Amino acid sequence: MRVRDNAVIDAHAHVFPRKAAAYTDTGKTWYGSVIERGKNGEPVITTGSLRYAFSSPLPYEGPEARLAIMDDVGVDVQILSVLPPFFRYELDEEIGLAAAQAINDDIAELCRMWPDRFIGLATLPLQDPEASVRELGRAMDDLGLVGAIIGTHVRGHDLDQPRLFPVLEEMSKRRAFVLCHPTKPRNIEGMESAFLNFLIGGYWDSAVAISSLIFGGVLDRLPDLTFCFTHGGGFAPYAMGRIERASRMQPDEHDVKMPPRAYLDRMYFDSLLGDDRALRYLVDTVGSDRVVLGTDFAASSDTAATVATVTDSRLLSQEEKLAVTGGNAAELLRRLGHLPAQSTAS
């Protein structure tokens, strides 16, 4: 794996499985999902009662087109992860594992073909923790992936559920980079718009995931576990004052070793907020060394604007911009052992 010094690294960049794309409009299912093109050419994925429609046909573009876009917007490296509709936690365990393996093989192939441009994250069948531990080992040992992407919940259960702890423990032991991304939002009854379900519900769900890791004691038990949360951590960084106040007022409701805010120092957050002032607040809240670039590539067609939120910011210093656009991600990967202590020039 080769990453040049001062590389711009996008830590939140998705892929649409190439084999899944081949099933589009065939009427056949790909590991439980029917895939169709919408009226504007965008993918529409239906898995049981779950339906997800993308906003553009960009997910169908191949790796060469992806590389051209990366060059246009000044992104040197993408940390690749599968799009959330393909997490597949709703599937039977056997099918979920097979789907995860097919996706991980696909991502690993892209990383082998373009080792200067792509770093890969696995997806895991978290409905089957034992299989997830095995697949994480295969993905990191055999495929060369550096960690995993996981959802903010698994079938409606928080990340501190006891069944998941062996998976998180294995991630910690393996020094995995863990990207946490909203999946189908929970507890949003009455929010009829599917757009609002995702937009607001995803931010809500990220805040719940962060809080469950803190108050569920996971981060106390696994101090070396490294999480990065997409979309700036959702509502959590901005609600931390209220969370801390409630923690002080009701100390018997939890058993954590540090004030809640202190746990933010052990997490990373991407820059995908779409607003200069919100990004400034995030940097001030969690530290300039804890924010990495995120574009939501393929799920969002506005890659240039998401990069420019950082590079054109009037509220970040040049040093902070360099840290967010690549320095922090490179340093994290080095610390975890996935890049050499001193990166090599390409």
Secondary structure, 3 states (H helix, E strand, C coil): CCCCCCCCEEEEEEECCHHHHCCCCCCCEECCEEEEECCCCCEEEEECCEEEECCCCHHHCCHHHHHHHHHHHCCCEEEEEECHHHCCCCCCHHHHHHHHHHHHHHHHHHHHHCCCCEEECEECCCCCHHHHHHHHHHHHHHCCCCEEEEECCECCECCCCHHHHHHHHHHHHCCCEEEEECCCCCCCCCCCCHHHHHHHHHHHHHHHHHHHHHHCCHHHHCCCCEEEECHHHCCHHHHHHHHHHHHHHCHHHCCCCCCHHHHHHHEEEECCCCCHHHHHHHHHHHCHHHEEECCCECCECCHHHHHHHHHCCCCCCHHHHHHHHHHHHHHHHHHCCCCCCCCCCC
